[in-house]
């Protein structure tokens, strides 16, 4: 039991040890997002974002669901969320005035106002898959 607790703690701390993953978590604080919306804000390769989301998911820091061809991510709720909620609260409090996080929030607001399909089409034209 203790060994698994340590492993879970290490997964969380390792997941938090990356700027892009922290940016993703803070963006998800505003609600569920489609991968294409996350891609639009981060301006990274889809494979890179996918890897970051996989690490966050393995650490229990995000939940996902698939709807048609769209993949959505959100912060965990319920009992799963109870374990990570204090970490996410600390992260939000600590970074609320960070310049990068503030820029992401502004950009995310514009991205969320745009139709996800339009964003996906734009990414495809740039050679990025959704």
N, C-alpha and C positions, 0 to 999 in steps of 0.2 A: 504493500500500500504506500509506504513512504517513498519507495523508489519511483513509483508512478507519479507521485506528487512532485518530486524533484524534476522528473523528465518533463512534465507538463509546464512547470515553471521555467525550465530552460527553453522550451519551445517558444513560450511567450516572450521571454527576454531576447532571444535570438531574433524573433520576428520584429521586435521593436528596434533592433539595432541597425536600421536602414532608413535613410531619409525618405525614399519613395514609398515604403510601406507605412511610415508614419503619416505621410501626406494622404495616402489612401484612407487610412483610419479616420483622420480628421475630416476628410470629405464625407465619409459615410456617417459622420455625426449629424449631418443634415438630413439623412434619410437614405433609403434604398437607391442604388444607382445601377444603371446598365454599364457593362464593360465599355461600350463605345463612349459613354460620358466620361468615365475615368480616363480612358485613352486620350480623349480630347484635352483634358486639363493637364495631364502629365506630359503629353507629347513624347511618349516613348514608344518603342516597338511593341506590337501586340504580344509577342512571345515574352518580352521582358515583364510586361504588366501581368500576363498570365502566371508567370513564375512567382511574382510577388503575391498575387492573390492566392496561389496555391500554398505558399508558406503561411500566410495569414490564416487561411482556412485550417491548415494542419495544427496551428497553435490555438484554434478555437476562438480567434479574434473576429472572424466574419462568418456569416452564413450565406448560402447561395441558393438560388432557384433558377430553373430554366423555364422559359416561356417561349415556345416556338423556337425561333433561331436566336433569341435574345437570352443572355445570361445576366442575372441581377445579383448584386451583393448588398448586404446590409450588416449592421452590427447585430450580434446575437441577442435574443430576448429570452425571457423565462429563466429556467435554471442554468442553462448554458451561459447566458449573459451575466448571471449573478457572479460567476467566477472572474469574469474579465471587466465587469462594470467599474470597479474601483481603479483599475489600470487605465481604462479609457477616460474616466473622469479626471485622473491626475494628468494624463496627456493633454486633454482639452484645456485644463486650467493652466498648465505650464506653457502651452504654446499659443494661447489665445491672442497674444500681441506680436507673434512672430511674423516677419515680413512675408516670407514664402507662404505661410498658411493663410495670411490675409489675402495675398494675390490669388491663391487657389480658390478661396471662397468667392471672390469677385468673379473670377472666370467661371467657376461652377454655376453661379447664379445665371450667367448668360447661356451656358451650355444646357442647363435644365430647362430654360425657357424655350429652347429650340427642340424641335421634334427629333426623337432618337433615330428615326429612319433617315432623316436628312443628314444627321451627323454620320451615320454609318455609310451612306452613299458617298459623302465627301471623303471619308477615310479610305474607301475602296478606290476612289479616283487617285488618291495619293499613294496607292499601293499597299495600304494597310487593310488587313482582314478584320472583320468585326467578330 
